[in-house]
């Protein structure tokens, strides 16, 4: 039956502007992207009253588009109607992401004149998207570029835009799978955006290769997200390439609920529930975002905590107007309440802290703790070495402080603090060089040992302090009068390398040690090597190595960097040099060797990117092939196997003997042993299904 009840208007709907209003201070703002989204909701409800209002809302949204000839961003949109010019280049992506599906789903509800105006607006927007041509590194925006271009081109029946959209998707997929995970790695905010965007692409695109590819990439990004969920807390474990403070500080409901909702809504495939629910209590997960430039991430799951470290910060989103900031070292831990404790690090200049920055004036005033340093890091299990240096100290601006900060976000969760064999109850307290600091928070112990640091002034502090509701360990490079640092200008005639600053960290279950003091003694008993070559004035080709290694009980963790160019030279553990695995975990693995083995299952295919997920507990196995050309493929599981003469991009799912194949360019025979095919996606190039002897459909 048709709906007869009009949509209830939101409280902040402005009937004068026909837009959603937002008040900030004494000003009111209206965003065209939000108007377009509201119009989509009205048209989905589709009473006549809704349709009439939607036309007015859409006209208001379209008036936010730049249509003046000669403007460098013709076709883009204002982020807020009150802006004087296009500043945020992503606005066109957000607006078209709403406008194009409106025309695909509801064009017949709109007047002919508005349909024509919408098509013209979409064409202008697609031309602007083509001019901007956002790079593959910007994952959540490039997926919007691809989705808007593919769907908009099909709507307009424009071959040039179609070719651009389909090809850009293939190029982005190749760029991403060449390394492993998405370049904008493990962001609790933007991974969910990419998931929603790819889902829309897979739902609405007519081009079959793009549809299958979108579903394959959707499953891969969803797999990474699911494996980062810490089941005991329900939180999304770090490290994060970008994250808003609400996600970093666990101010939102646990992310496990969002992923379960996405699975329930068929936005993510059902088998991903196994990745959330069935894995060892303790395990490590390693992925690579950019092997060429040394960007990788490691996450360690323990019953009471997670520890995540990235090899470096995300450089492609380093400007201060991007609101999501990286968390290169972050831990989450259980508490007695539903709240989750958070431990993280930052490099901070001039004592900037929460709320000191926010993004463009018309945006929300969400408080952000900005990363003002650069880093190289290494992690193995619950141990990590983090090397920091300031980004901009060589600029001509004056600075009064420069420091690495390790923050226990909620001071009330801290039970005990030990410095070597001394319990500390009053703050601030100075920390002796070489000391081991242990902080006990509920079921978790954290040990920190500060590394060699360059004192750019006199008597740079190393201390524990309380700041508001936080506990900080501050490792200073400088504290003193405002000054410029000529010696940090690079290139420059005085430059002898970046200042050294960093720490070794180890986390442990509290139940594994009799007291925090015992943990401090254990960590102090390890061998910490921390050496740097003598200062040398910079010339091209010179190097100055800083090497840090920690060893104890047969386990070693080490890293070397060049202080002159701030370049990662090598990382290693007790087994030798650490590489750049595309995906490595006990339940899922990705590589391009032609053979992927996880537990009791094996995938064999060509030497192109492929991954395998295995869940023996539920007897579900997923094999995905990301190759650019078809290859022979075999999935072997304990109860049977699937043999395909050749298969292109796509996936094979074994679910208790029921086999689903959704892939491009299936060639020759498909043979199933010990099970049966229940679903496959066309087009097969030569669709021929051969059932094993004794099997039936």
HELIX and SHEET records of a PDB file:
HELIX    1   1 UNK A   32  UNK A   45  1                                  14    
HELIX    2   2 UNK A   48  UNK A   62  1                                  15    
HELIX    3   3 UNK A   91  UNK A  106  1                                  16    
HELIX    4   4 UNK A  107  UNK A  109  5                                   3    
HELIX    5   5 UNK A  112  UNK A  132  1                                  21    
HELIX    6   6 UNK A  139  UNK A  156  1                                  18    
HELIX    7   7 UNK A  159  UNK A  179  1                                  21    
HELIX    8   8 UNK A  190  UNK A  204  1                                  15    
HELIX    9   9 UNK A  208  UNK A  227  1                                  20    
HELIX   10  10 UNK A  245  UNK A  248  1                                   4    
HELIX   11  11 UNK A  255  UNK A  264  1                                  10    
HELIX   12  12 UNK A  272  UNK A  277  1                                   6    
HELIX   13  13 UNK A  315  UNK A  317  5                                   3    
HELIX   14  14 UNK A  411  UNK A  413  5                                   3    
HELIX   15  15 UNK A  486  UNK A  488  5                                   3    
HELIX   16  16 UNK A  510  UNK A  512  5                                   3    
HELIX   17  17 UNK A  516  UNK A  524  1                                   9    
SHEET    1   A 3 UNK A  13  UNK A  14  0                                        
SHEET    2   A 3 UNK A  19  UNK A  24 -1                                        
SHEET    3   A 3 UNK A  27  UNK A  30 -1                                        
SHEET    1   B 2 UNK A 229  UNK A 230  0                                        
SHEET    2   B 2 UNK A 235  UNK A 236 -1                                        
SHEET    1   C 2 UNK A 240  UNK A 243  0                                        
SHEET    2   C 2 UNK A 325  UNK A 327 -1                                        
SHEET    1   D16 UNK A 429  UNK A 430  0                                        
SHEET    2   D16 UNK A 462  UNK A 467 -1                                        
SHEET    3   D16 UNK A 470  UNK A 483 -1                                        
SHEET    4   D16 UNK A 399  UNK A 408 -1                                        
SHEET    5   D16 UNK A 341  UNK A 349 -1                                        
SHEET    6   D16 UNK A 329  UNK A 333 -1                                        
SHEET    7   D16 UNK A 305  UNK A 310 -1                                        
SHEET    8   D16 UNK A 295  UNK A 301 -1                                        
SHEET    9   D16 UNK A 283  UNK A 290 -1                                        
SHEET   10   D16 UNK A 583  UNK A 584 -1                                        
SHEET   11   D16 UNK A 588  UNK A 591 -1                                        
SHEET   12   D16 UNK A 610  UNK A 615 -1                                        
SHEET   13   D16 UNK A 620  UNK A 625 -1                                        
SHEET   14   D16 UNK A 650  UNK A 655 -1                                        
SHEET   15   D16 UNK A 658  UNK A 663 -1                                        
SHEET   16   D16 UNK A 676  UNK A 681  1                                        
SHEET    1   E 7 UNK A 373  UNK A 380  0                                        
SHEET    2   E 7 UNK A 383  UNK A 390 -1                                        
SHEET    3   E 7 UNK A 501  UNK A 509 -1                                        
SHEET    4   E 7 UNK A 444  UNK A 450 -1                                        
SHEET    5   E 7 UNK A 437  UNK A 441 -1                                        
SHEET    6   E 7 UNK A 416  UNK A 419 -1                                        
SHEET    7   E 7 UNK A 422  UNK A 423 -1                                        
SHEET    1   F 5 UNK A 527  UNK A 532  0                                        
SHEET    2   F 5 UNK A 545  UNK A 552 -1                                        
SHEET    3   F 5 UNK A 555  UNK A 562 -1                                        
SHEET    4   F 5 UNK A 567  UNK A 573 -1                                        
SHEET    5   F 5 UNK A 576  UNK A 577 -1                                        
SHEET    1   G 6 UNK A 595  UNK A 598  0                                        
SHEET    2   G 6 UNK A 601  UNK A 604 -1                                        
SHEET    3   G 6 UNK A 631  UNK A 637 -1                                        
SHEET    4   G 6 UNK A 640  UNK A 647 -1                                        
SHEET    5   G 6 UNK A 667  UNK A 673 -1                                        
SHEET    6   G 6 UNK A 688  UNK A 691  1                                        
END                                                                             
